[in-house]
Amino acid sequence: MIEGVEIKQLTKHADERGALMELLRCDDDIFGKFGQAYVSLNYPGVVRGWHYHKKQDDHIAVVKGMAKVALYDAREGSSTQGQVDEFFLGEQNNILVKIPMGVMHGYKTVGVEPSLLINFPTEPYDPQQPDEYRLPWDTDQIPYDWAIKMG
C-alpha cells in the first residue's frame, strides 16, 4: 500500500428499524483533524480525477452505490513513489480510506446507480486559494486505466 494511506473497516449495525454506520471519529487512529465534511453525488461511469493536495489529507467513504478509487504516489522521496493502489468503496465494501497530502487520487462510479461519496478533509476548502492540483483523468503521466478489467 502507498506510504501514509490507511484503511478503516466500517461496521454497519442493522436491525428492524434500519442501519447505522459510523464513518470517522475523533478518537480513531486514522483521524488527524476536522476541516469540513461534504458529500458528492456521482453518476455511473463518470471519472473524477486526477488531483492532489499540498495542505490536507482526505478521508473518503462511499455510503451509496460503489466507486473505484485509484491512488498514485507522485511524491518525490516517498518509499512508494510511482506505486498505484486501487480500492472499491461502497455498499459491497464498507471502508474509509485516508489519502495523505501529495498522493494523486480519483474515482469512478461503478455499477448502474449513482454513488454518494463523503469526504472529511483535514482543511476547509478555500475558494480564494484552492488546494487542488489537477491532471486530466486520462493523463499518460499516471500508469492507470479506468476501464473495467474483464476476465
C-alpha positions in Angstrom: 0.0 0.0 0.0 1.1 3.6 -0.7 3.0 5.1 2.2 0.6 7.0 4.5 -2.6 5.5 3.1 -4.7 4.0 5.8 -7.9 1.9 5.7 -10.6 1.8 8.4 -13.1 -1.1 8.2 -16.6 0.3 8.7 -19.2 -1.7 10.6 -22.9 -1.5 9.8 -25.3 -2.1 12.7 -28.7 -3.2 11.4 -32.0 -4.1 13.0 -35.7 -3.9 12.1 -35.6 -0.1 12.2 -32.8 0.3 9.7 -29.0 0.6 10.0 -26.3 2.9 11.4 -22.7 3.1 10.4 -20.1 5.3 12.0 -17.6 6.7 9.4 -15.0 8.7 11.3 -14.5 9.6 15.0 -12.0 12.0 16.6 -10.6 9.1 18.7 -9.9 6.9 15.6 -6.2 6.3 15.0 -6.8 7.3 11.3 -8.2 10.7 12.3 -6.0 13.8 12.0 -8.2 16.9 12.3 -11.5 18.2 11.1 -11.6 20.7 8.3 -15.1 20.1 6.8 -17.4 17.4 5.5 -19.1 17.1 2.2 -21.0 14.7 0.1 -20.6 14.2 -3.7 -23.2 12.6 -5.9 -21.6 10.8 -8.9 -23.3 9.3 -11.9 -22.3 5.8 -13.2 -19.2 5.8 -15.4 -18.1 9.3 -14.5 -14.4 9.7 -13.6 -13.4 12.4 -11.2 -9.7 12.8 -11.1 -6.8 13.2 -11.0 -5.9 15.7 -8.3 -3.8 16.0 -5.1 -3.5 18.4 -2.2 -0.5 20.1 -0.6 -2.1 21.1 2.7 -4.7 18.4 3.5 -5.4 14.7 3.9 -8.8 13.3 2.7 -10.8 10.7 4.5 -13.3 9.2 2.0 -16.1 6.7 2.2 -18.9 5.7 -0.2 -22.3 5.3 1.5 -24.5 4.6 -1.5 -23.5 2.7 -4.7 -20.0 1.7 -5.4 -16.9 3.6 -6.6 -13.4 2.5 -7.8 -10.8 4.8 -6.1 -7.4 4.9 -7.6 -4.3 6.4 -5.9 -0.9 7.3 -7.4 2.1 8.2 -5.3 3.9 11.0 -7.2 5.7 12.3 -4.1 9.4 12.7 -4.6 11.4 10.8 -2.0 8.4 8.6 -0.9 9.3 5.0 -0.3 6.3 4.1 -2.6 6.9 6.7 -5.3 5.4 5.5 -8.6 3.0 3.0 -6.9 -0.7 2.7 -7.9 -3.3 1.5 -5.4 -6.9 0.6 -6.3 -9.8 0.3 -3.8 -13.5 -0.4 -4.2 -15.6 1.5 -1.7 -19.3 1.4 -1.1 -22.2 -0.8 -0.1 -20.4 -4.0 -1.0 -17.1 -3.0 0.8 -17.7 -0.6 3.7 -14.3 1.0 4.2 -13.0 4.5 4.8 -9.7 5.4 3.0 -7.3 8.1 4.3 -5.4 9.7 1.4 -2.4 11.7 2.5 -1.4 15.0 1.1 0.6 14.7 -2.1 -1.0 11.5 -3.3 -2.8 11.8 -6.6 -6.3 10.4 -6.5 -9.5 10.0 -8.4 -12.6 7.8 -8.5 -15.2 6.4 -10.9 -18.7 5.3 -10.0 -19.1 1.6 -11.0 -22.3 -0.2 -11.4 -25.7 1.1 -12.6 -26.6 3.5 -9.9 -25.1 6.8 -8.7 -22.7 6.8 -5.8 -22.6 9.1 -2.8 -19.1 9.8 -1.6 -18.5 11.5 1.7 -15.2 13.2 2.4 -13.7 14.6 5.6 -10.7 16.7 4.6 -8.4 18.0 7.3 -8.7 21.6 6.0 -11.7 23.6 4.8 -12.0 24.5 1.2 -10.6 28.0 0.4 -12.2 29.3 -2.9 -9.6 32.1 -3.0 -6.7 29.7 -2.9 -7.9 26.2 -3.7 -5.6 23.4 -2.5 -6.2 21.3 -5.6 -3.6 20.4 -8.2 -5.0 18.6 -11.2 -4.2 16.4 -14.2 -6.7 15.1 -16.8 -8.5 11.9 -15.9 -6.8 10.2 -18.9 -3.3 11.6 -18.5 -0.4 9.4 -19.6 1.6 10.6 -16.6 -0.2 8.1 -14.4 0.0 4.3 -15.3 -3.7 3.6 -14.7 -6.6 2.6 -16.9 -10.1 3.4 -15.6 -11.7 0.7 -17.8 -13.4 -2.3 -16.3 -10.9 -5.2 -16.1 -12.7 -8.1 -17.6 -11.8 -11.7 -17.4 
